[in-house]
Amino acid sequence: MMVHNVHDGRNGCIRSYATEPLDFDKLTPADHGRTVIYRDCGRSAAGTLISWRDGVCFARYSRGDTAAGAKASDLVFAVYTLDDINEPVE
């Protein structure tokens, strides 16, 4: 699935991402640091997954150290951007 007009405060830009579902019960330490997309009320933001517990995922959506929590059902993993179609997103 593609998500367009995603605000990426980490890099100060707007991008489009190909995504895949985020299944909270299947998260592993290898998912730490992956890019997630938060979707709510017609807006989207890209962040870096830093931790999860009790059904809540925490991600950084800017260059700072502050993280925000969201229900796993409001997040998807970013697979690649249309800007870098041949390069996977970390």
The first five atom37 places (N, CA, C, CB, O) and aatype in JSON, in Angstrom:
{
  "aatype": [12, 12, 19, 8, 2, 19, 8, 3, 7, 1, 2, 7, 4, 9, 1, 15, 18, 0, 16, 6, 14, 10, 3, 13, 3, 11, 10, 16, 14, 0, 3, 8, 7, 1, 16, 19, 9, 18, 1, 3, 4, 7, 1, 15, 0, 0, 7, 16, 10, 9, 15, 17, 1, 3, 7, 19, 4, 13, 0, 1, 18, 15, 1, 7, 3, 16, 0, 0, 7, 0, 11, 0, 15, 3, 10, 19, 13, 0, 19, 18, 16, 10, 3, 3, 9, 2, 6, 14, 19, 6],
  "atom_mask": [
    [1, 1, 1, 1, 1],
    [1, 1, 1, 1, 1],
    [1, 1, 1, 1, 1],
    [1, 1, 1, 1, 1],
    [1, 1, 1, 1, 1],
    [1, 1, 1, 1, 1],
    [1, 1, 1, 1, 1],
    [1, 1, 1, 1, 1],
    [1, 1, 1, 0, 1],
    [1, 1, 1, 1, 1],
    [1, 1, 1, 1, 1],
    [1, 1, 1, 0, 1],
    [1, 1, 1, 1, 1],
    [1, 1, 1, 1, 1],
    [1, 1, 1, 1, 1],
    [1, 1, 1, 1, 1],
    [1, 1, 1, 1, 1],
    [1, 1, 1, 1, 1],
    [1, 1, 1, 1, 1],
    [1, 1, 1, 1, 1],
    [1, 1, 1, 1, 1],
    [1, 1, 1, 1, 1],
    [1, 1, 1, 1, 1],
    [1, 1, 1, 1, 1],
    [1, 1, 1, 1, 1],
    [1, 1, 1, 1, 1],
    [1, 1, 1, 1, 1],
    [1, 1, 1, 1, 1],
    [1, 1, 1, 1, 1],
    [1, 1, 1, 1, 1],
    [1, 1, 1, 1, 1],
    [1, 1, 1, 1, 1],
    [1, 1, 1, 0, 1],
    [1, 1, 1, 1, 1],
    [1, 1, 1, 1, 1],
    [1, 1, 1, 1, 1],
    [1, 1, 1, 1, 1],
    [1, 1, 1, 1, 1],
    [1, 1, 1, 1, 1],
    [1, 1, 1, 1, 1],
    [1, 1, 1, 1, 1],
    [1, 1, 1, 0, 1],
    [1, 1, 1, 1, 1],
    [1, 1, 1, 1, 1],
    [1, 1, 1, 1, 1],
    [1, 1, 1, 1, 1],
    [1, 1, 1, 0, 1],
    [1, 1, 1, 1, 1],
    [1, 1, 1, 1, 1],
    [1, 1, 1, 1, 1],
    [1, 1, 1, 1, 1],
    [1, 1, 1, 1, 1],
    [1, 1, 1, 1, 1],
    [1, 1, 1, 1, 1],
    [1, 1, 1, 0, 1],
    [1, 1, 1, 1, 1],
    [1, 1, 1, 1, 1],
    [1, 1, 1, 1, 1],
    [1, 1, 1, 1, 1],
    [1, 1, 1, 1, 1],
    [1, 1, 1, 1, 1],
    [1, 1, 1, 1, 1],
    [1, 1, 1, 1, 1],
    [1, 1, 1, 0, 1],
    [1, 1, 1, 1, 1],
    [1, 1, 1, 1, 1],
    [1, 1, 1, 1, 1],
    [1, 1, 1, 1, 1],
    [1, 1, 1, 0, 1],
    [1, 1, 1, 1, 1],
    [1, 1, 1, 1, 1],
    [1, 1, 1, 1, 1],
    [1, 1, 1, 1, 1],
    [1, 1, 1, 1, 1],
    [1, 1, 1, 1, 1],
    [1, 1, 1, 1, 1],
    [1, 1, 1, 1, 1],
    [1, 1, 1, 1, 1],
    [1, 1, 1, 1, 1],
    [1, 1, 1, 1, 1],
    [1, 1, 1, 1, 1],
    [1, 1, 1, 1, 1],
    [1, 1, 1, 1, 1],
    [1, 1, 1, 1, 1],
    [1, 1, 1, 1, 1],
    [1, 1, 1, 1, 1],
    [1, 1, 1, 1, 1],
    [1, 1, 1, 1, 1],
    [1, 1, 1, 1, 1],
    [1, 1, 1, 1, 1]
  ],
  "atom_positions": [
    [[0.84, -1.17, 0.0], [0.0, 0.0, 0.0], [0.89, 1.24, 0.0], [-0.96, -0.01, 1.22], [1.93, 1.27, 0.67]],
    [[0.49, 2.25, -0.74], [1.23, 3.52, -0.78], [0.55, 4.54, 0.13], [1.31, 4.05, -2.24], [-0.68, 4.63, 0.18]],
    [[1.35, 5.31, 0.84], [0.86, 6.42, 1.65], [1.56, 7.67, 1.14], [1.13, 6.19, 3.2], [2.79, 7.74, 1.13]],
    [[0.78, 8.65, 0.7], [1.33, 9.87, 0.11], [1.27, 11.04, 1.1], [0.58, 10.23, -1.18], [0.52, 10.99, 2.07]],
    [[2.05, 12.07, 0.83], [2.08, 13.3, 1.62], [2.39, 13.04, 3.09], [0.76, 14.03, 1.51], [1.72, 13.55, 3.98]],
    [[3.42, 12.24, 3.32], [3.85, 11.91, 4.68], [4.88, 12.94, 5.14], [4.44, 10.47, 4.75], [5.91, 13.12, 4.49]],
    [[4.59, 13.6, 6.25], [5.53, 14.57, 6.81], [6.65, 13.81, 7.51], [4.83, 15.56, 7.79], [6.4, 12.97, 8.38]],
    [[7.88, 14.1, 7.13], [9.04, 13.47, 7.75], [9.85, 14.56, 8.45], [9.92, 12.71, 6.7], [10.72, 15.18, 7.85]],
    [[9.55, 14.78, 9.73], [10.23, 15.81, 10.51], [11.68, 15.48, 10.79], [0.0, 0.0, 0.0], [12.45, 16.36, 11.17]],
    [[12.05, 14.22, 10.62], [13.44, 13.82, 10.85], [14.35, 14.39, 9.77], [13.56, 12.29, 10.88], [15.51, 14.68, 10.02]],
    [[13.8, 14.55, 8.56], [14.58, 15.07, 7.43], [14.01, 16.36, 6.86], [14.66, 14.03, 6.34], [14.56, 16.9, 5.89]],
    [[12.93, 16.85, 7.43], [12.33, 18.1, 6.99], [11.78, 18.05, 5.58], [0.0, 0.0, 0.0], [12.02, 18.95, 4.78]],
    [[11.02, 16.99, 5.25], [10.48, 16.88, 3.9], [9.14, 16.15, 3.91], [11.47, 16.14, 2.99], [8.7, 15.63, 4.93]],
    [[8.5, 16.13, 2.76], [7.26, 15.4, 2.53], [7.57, 14.31, 1.53], [6.1, 16.35, 2.02], [8.19, 14.56, 0.5]],
    [[7.13, 13.07, 1.83], [7.44, 11.94, 0.96], [6.23, 11.03, 0.77], [8.61, 11.13, 1.52], [5.22, 11.16, 1.46]],
    [[6.37, 10.11, -0.17], [5.41, 9.02, -0.35], [6.14, 7.73, -0.04], [4.81, 9.01, -1.81], [7.29, 7.54, -0.44]],
    [[5.46, 6.82, 0.67], [6.07, 5.57, 1.1], [5.24, 4.36, 0.68], [6.27, 5.57, 2.61], [4.01, 4.4, 0.71]],
    [[5.91, 3.3, 0.31], [5.27, 1.99, 0.22], [5.31, 1.43, 1.63], [5.99, 1.02, -0.84], [6.31, 1.61, 2.33]],
    [[4.24, 0.76, 2.06], [4.17, 0.3, 3.44], [3.79, -1.18, 3.53], [3.16, 1.13, 4.21], [3.35, -1.79, 2.56]],
    [[3.99, -1.71, 4.72], [3.53, -3.06, 5.04], [2.95, -3.0, 6.45], [4.7, -4.12, 4.93], [3.32, -2.13, 7.24]],
    [[2.05, -3.92, 6.78], [1.41, -3.89, 8.11], [2.42, -4.05, 9.24], [0.37, -4.98, 8.21], [3.46, -4.69, 9.09]],
    [[2.09, -3.44, 10.37], [2.85, -3.61, 11.59], [2.01, -4.48, 12.52], [3.21, -2.22, 12.26], [0.92, -4.08, 12.93]],
    [[2.5, -5.65, 12.84], [1.82, -6.59, 13.74], [2.53, -6.54, 15.09], [1.8, -8.05, 13.16], [3.65, -7.02, 15.22]],
    [[1.87, -5.96, 16.09], [2.51, -5.77, 17.4], [3.04, -7.08, 17.97], [1.52, -5.14, 18.37], [4.13, -7.1, 18.54]],
    [[2.29, -8.15, 17.82], [2.69, -9.43, 18.4], [3.9, -10.06, 17.72], [1.53, -10.39, 18.33], [4.49, -11.0, 18.25]],
    [[4.29, -9.55, 16.56], [5.44, -10.11, 15.84], [6.66, -9.2, 15.87], [5.05, -10.37, 14.4], [7.65, -9.48, 15.19]],
    [[6.61, -8.1, 16.64], [7.77, -7.21, 16.73], [8.93, -7.93, 17.41], [7.4, -5.92, 17.51], [8.75, -8.66, 18.38]],
    [[10.13, -7.7, 16.88], [11.35, -8.29, 17.43], [12.4, -7.19, 17.61], [11.89, -9.43, 16.49], [12.21, -6.08, 17.11]],
    [[13.48, -7.46, 18.31], [14.54, -6.45, 18.45], [15.04, -5.94, 17.09], [15.71, -7.04, 19.23], [15.53, -4.81, 17.02]],
    [[14.93, -6.72, 16.04], [15.37, -6.28, 14.72], [14.51, -5.13, 14.18], [15.34, -7.45, 13.74], [14.94, -4.42, 13.27]],
    [[13.31, -4.95, 14.72], [12.43, -3.87, 14.27], [12.79, -2.52, 14.89], [10.98, -4.2, 14.59], [12.35, -1.48, 14.41]],
    [[13.58, -2.54, 15.95], [14.03, -1.29, 16.58], [14.79, -0.47, 15.54], [14.93, -1.57, 17.83], [15.71, -0.97, 14.9]],
    [[14.41, 0.81, 15.38], [15.08, 1.68, 14.42], [14.42, 1.72, 13.05], [0.0, 0.0, 0.0], [14.81, 2.53, 12.2]],
    [[13.43, 0.87, 12.8], [12.74, 0.9, 11.5], [11.84, 2.13, 11.41], [11.91, -0.39, 11.29], [11.38, 2.66, 12.42]],
    [[11.6, 2.56, 10.18], [10.7, 3.68, 9.95], [9.26, 3.21, 10.0], [11.01, 4.35, 8.59], [8.9, 2.22, 9.36]],
    [[8.45, 3.94, 10.76], [7.01, 3.68, 10.84], [6.26, 4.91, 10.36], [6.59, 3.31, 12.28], [6.77, 6.03, 10.42]],
    [[5.05, 4.7, 9.88], [4.18, 5.78, 9.44], [2.97, 5.8, 10.36], [3.76, 5.62, 7.94], [2.27, 4.8, 10.5]],
    [[2.72, 6.95, 10.99], [1.54, 7.15, 11.82], [0.47, 7.79, 10.96], [1.86, 8.04, 13.08], [0.72, 8.79, 10.28]],
    [[-0.73, 7.22, 10.97], [-1.83, 7.76, 10.17], [-3.01, 8.05, 11.08], [-2.24, 6.77, 9.04], [-3.43, 7.2, 11.87]],
    [[-3.56, 9.28, 10.97], [-4.71, 9.66, 11.77], [-5.4, 10.86, 11.12], [-4.29, 9.99, 13.23], [-4.75, 11.86, 10.81]],
    [[-6.68, 10.76, 10.93], [-7.51, 11.88, 10.45], [-6.95, 12.55, 9.2], [-7.65, 12.93, 11.55], [-6.93, 13.77, 9.11]],
    [[-6.51, 11.76, 8.23], [-6.05, 12.31, 6.96], [-4.64, 12.86, 6.95], [0.0, 0.0, 0.0], [-4.2, 13.39, 5.93]],
    [[-3.92, 12.75, 8.05], [-2.53, 13.21, 8.05], [-1.63, 12.03, 8.39], [-2.31, 14.38, 9.06], [-2.05, 11.07, 9.03]],
    [[-0.37, 12.13, 7.95], [0.59, 11.05, 8.16], [1.94, 11.63, 8.55], [0.73, 10.17, 6.89], [2.32, 12.71, 8.1]],
    [[2.65, 10.9, 9.39], [3.99, 11.33, 9.81], [4.91, 10.11, 9.88], [3.94, 12.06, 11.18], [4.5, 9.04, 10.32]],
    [[6.15, 10.31, 9.43], [7.16, 9.25, 9.48], [7.97, 9.4, 10.76], [8.08, 9.29, 8.23], [8.33, 10.51, 11.15]],
    [[8.27, 8.28, 11.4], [9.08, 8.3, 12.61], [9.96, 7.06, 12.69], [0.0, 0.0, 0.0], [9.88, 6.17, 11.85]],
    [[10.8, 7.03, 13.71], [11.71, 5.91, 13.94], [11.23, 5.15, 15.16], [13.17, 6.4, 14.13], [11.13, 5.71, 16.25]],
    [[10.92, 3.87, 15.0], [10.45, 3.02, 16.09], [11.58, 2.84, 17.1], [9.96, 1.65, 15.56], [12.67, 2.39, 16.75]],
    [[11.3, 3.19, 18.38], [12.36, 3.06, 19.39], [12.02, 2.05, 20.48], [12.62, 4.4, 20.01], [12.92, 1.48, 21.1]],
    [[10.73, 1.82, 20.73], [10.36, 0.82, 21.74], [8.87, 0.5, 21.63], [10.7, 1.32, 23.17], [8.13, 1.17, 20.91]],
    [[8.45, -0.54, 22.36], [7.04, -0.91, 22.39], [6.76, -1.7, 23.66], [6.65, -1.74, 21.13], [7.63, -2.41, 24.18]],
    [[5.53, -1.55, 24.16], [5.08, -2.33, 25.31], [3.57, -2.16, 25.48], [5.83, -1.9, 26.6], [3.02, -1.1, 25.18]],
    [[2.92, -3.19, 25.96], [1.49, -3.17, 26.27], [0.63, -2.64, 25.12], [1.25, -2.32, 27.5], [-0.33, -1.9, 25.35]],
    [[0.96, -3.0, 23.9], [0.17, -2.6, 22.75], [0.44, -1.2, 22.23], [0.0, 0.0, 0.0], [-0.23, -0.75, 21.3]],
    [[1.41, -0.51, 22.82], [1.75, 0.86, 22.41], [3.15, 0.87, 21.83], [1.65, 1.85, 23.61], [4.07, 0.29, 22.4]],
    [[3.31, 1.53, 20.69], [4.62, 1.69, 20.04], [5.08, 3.13, 20.23], [4.56, 1.32, 18.52], [4.27, 4.06, 20.13]],
    [[6.36, 3.31, 20.49], [6.93, 4.64, 20.68], [7.9, 4.93, 19.53], [7.65, 4.76, 22.06], [8.75, 4.11, 19.2]],
    [[7.75, 6.12, 18.94], [8.59, 6.49, 17.81], [9.0, 7.96, 17.92], [7.85, 6.24, 16.47], [8.28, 8.77, 18.5]],
    [[10.15, 8.27, 17.36], [10.63, 9.66, 17.26], [10.22, 10.19, 15.9], [12.19, 9.75, 17.46], [10.52, 9.59, 14.87]],
    [[9.53, 11.33, 15.91], [9.05, 11.93, 14.67], [9.83, 13.18, 14.29], [7.59, 12.25, 14.78], [9.47, 13.87, 13.34]],
    [[10.88, 13.48, 15.03], [11.71, 14.64, 14.74], [13.16, 14.27, 15.01], [11.28, 15.88, 15.6], [13.47, 13.11, 15.3]],
    [[14.04, 15.24, 14.92], [15.46, 14.98, 15.15], [15.81, 14.92, 16.63], [16.3, 16.05, 14.47], [16.92, 14.52, 16.99]],
    [[14.89, 15.32, 17.49], [15.16, 15.35, 18.92], [15.03, 13.99, 19.57], [0.0, 0.0, 0.0], [14.86, 12.97, 18.9]],
    [[15.1, 14.0, 20.9], [15.03, 12.77, 21.68], [13.62, 12.41, 22.14], [15.92, 12.89, 22.86], [13.41, 11.35, 22.72]],
    [[12.66, 13.29, 21.89], [11.3, 13.07, 22.37], [10.57, 12.06, 21.48], [10.52, 14.38, 22.41], [10.59, 12.17, 20.26]],
    [[9.94, 11.09, 22.12], [9.18, 10.07, 21.4], [7.69, 10.22, 21.73], [9.68, 8.63, 21.76], [7.33, 10.75, 22.78]],
    [[6.84, 9.76, 20.83], [5.4, 9.77, 21.04], [4.89, 8.34, 20.94], [4.69, 10.7, 20.02], [5.38, 7.54, 20.14]],
    [[3.89, 8.03, 21.76], [3.29, 6.7, 21.74], [2.06, 6.68, 20.86], [0.0, 0.0, 0.0], [1.34, 7.67, 20.75]],
    [[1.81, 5.53, 20.23], [0.62, 5.34, 19.4], [0.22, 3.88, 19.46], [0.88, 5.79, 17.93], [1.05, 3.0, 19.66]],
    [[-1.07, 3.64, 19.28], [-1.54, 2.26, 19.17], [-0.92, 1.63, 17.93], [-3.09, 2.18, 19.11], [-0.79, 2.28, 16.9]],
    [[-0.55, 0.39, 18.04], [0.06, -0.3, 16.9], [-0.86, -0.29, 15.69], [0.41, -1.75, 17.28], [-0.38, -0.28, 14.55]],
    [[-2.16, -0.29, 15.9], [-3.12, -0.29, 14.79], [-3.09, 1.01, 13.98], [-4.53, -0.54, 15.31], [-3.6, 1.05, 12.86]],
    [[-2.51, 2.08, 14.53], [-2.39, 3.36, 13.82], [-1.08, 3.49, 13.06], [-2.52, 4.51, 14.8], [-0.81, 4.53, 12.45]],
    [[-0.25, 2.44, 13.1], [1.07, 2.48, 12.47], [1.22, 1.41, 11.4], [2.15, 2.32, 13.52], [0.6, 0.35, 11.45]],
    [[2.07, 1.71, 10.43], [2.51, 0.73, 9.43], [4.02, 0.91, 9.27], [1.76, 0.92, 8.04], [4.55, 1.97, 9.58]],
    [[4.69, -0.13, 8.8], [6.12, -0.02, 8.5], [6.3, 0.61, 7.13], [6.81, -1.4, 8.58], [5.56, 0.29, 6.2]],
    [[7.29, 1.5, 6.99], [7.68, 2.01, 5.69], [8.65, 1.02, 5.07], [8.32, 3.44, 5.8], [9.59, 0.58, 5.73]],
    [[8.44, 0.67, 3.81], [9.31, -0.27, 3.13], [10.3, 0.48, 2.25], [8.48, -1.27, 2.28], [11.5, 0.2, 2.29]],
    [[9.82, 1.42, 1.46], [10.69, 2.28, 0.66], [9.94, 3.54, 0.29], [11.19, 1.54, -0.61], [8.71, 3.58, 0.36]],
    [[10.67, 4.59, -0.1], [10.05, 5.83, -0.56], [10.02, 5.83, -2.07], [10.81, 7.07, -0.02], [10.78, 5.11, -2.72]],
    [[9.14, 6.63, -2.63], [9.13, 6.77, -4.08], [10.36, 7.51, -4.56], [7.86, 7.5, -4.54], [10.78, 7.37, -5.71]],
    [[10.95, 8.31, -3.67], [12.19, 9.02, -4.02], [13.35, 8.05, -4.2], [12.54, 10.05, -2.93], [14.21, 8.25, -5.05]],
    [[13.34, 6.99, -3.39], [14.43, 6.01, -3.4], [13.84, 4.63, -3.71], [15.19, 5.99, -2.04], [14.0, 3.7, -2.93]],
    [[13.16, 4.51, -4.82], [12.37, 3.32, -5.1], [13.15, 2.02, -5.07], [11.72, 3.46, -6.42], [12.57, 0.96, -4.84]],
    [[14.43, 2.08, -5.3], [15.23, 0.86, -5.29], [15.99, 0.64, -3.98], [16.2, 0.89, -6.43], [16.72, -0.34, -3.84]],
    [[15.82, 1.56, -3.04], [16.53, 1.44, -1.78], [15.55, 1.29, -0.63], [17.44, 2.66, -1.56], [14.69, 2.15, -0.45]],
    [[15.66, 0.22, 0.17], [14.75, 0.03, 1.29], [14.97, 1.09, 2.36], [14.94, -1.36, 1.9], [16.06, 1.64, 2.5]],
    [[13.91, 1.37, 3.11], [13.97, 2.32, 4.22], [14.47, 1.59, 5.44], [12.57, 2.97, 4.5], [14.06, 0.46, 5.69]],
    [[15.36, 2.22, 6.2], [15.88, 1.59, 7.43], [14.91, 1.8, 8.57], [17.27, 2.15, 7.79], [15.17, 1.35, 9.69]]
  ]
}
